[in-house]
């Protein structure tokens, strides 16, 4: 955390009721959700109050749009979903922006994964299209991890032969993604973005695709400034998003690089840090 950053909200330091916030954007896993992947208590009441005040709430996640839409089904009307780490942004079922990979890129990534598997690495690829996610592995251990983030997924014989716009390739490593899978994809890093999005996940996307790029585009389209934007994150795929908001918060449980990048520090995801912070800053 920078020298100018505020202390944890359990202490003093943040003003209350003084911020003109128009947009609240939060990561999901490790940020809004607790470690058991549960919705925090009071979320629906908070969202209703934000809507009453004209404040837009936007989940920003590596999860697919279908998964996010299901999670927020009862309150999804008018909500903007920044899905697939910013590569697919949707509001009321209408695409606002997307950043598909060039044809053939996903196939090259999948071939690299197949080589890892042949070498004994326990890893699987999820090819993320606009309509669905696609996998070749059908073992229950792998599919159980896929279901957490991709409610719309299909097991196919060959994920390199798809009729869908591919926006991301996500790789799940049962070991350490940062130490095994990510280094093996180094050849892609010169042209594409290879980001470790969790302990076991690595995402391959277009170079300019990230949550921050999607957020800045959304701010521009809605006429909302960084000073009117509040953002919460915990992992490396949230860094650019934090840069797009003056009210940027790292969770107390966040990666050290995220804490260093954010302006403020919020209580952890297990302490309902997002909602507690929103309530305090907006004087809910």
Secondary structure, 3 states (H helix, E strand, C coil): CCCCCECCCCCCCCCCCCCCCCEEEECHHHHHCCCCCCCCCCHHHHHHHHHHCCCEEEEECCCCHHHHHHHCHHHCCCCEEEEHHHCEEEECCEEEEECCCCCCHHHHHHHHHHHHHHCCCCEEEEEEECCCEEECCCCHHHHHHHHHHCCCEEECCCCCCCCCCEEEEEEEECCCHHHHHHHHCHHHHCCEEEEECCCCEEEEEECCCCHHHHHHHHHHHHCCCHHHEEEEECCHHHHHHHHCCCEEEEECCCCHHHHHHCCEEECCHHHCHHHHHHHHHCCC
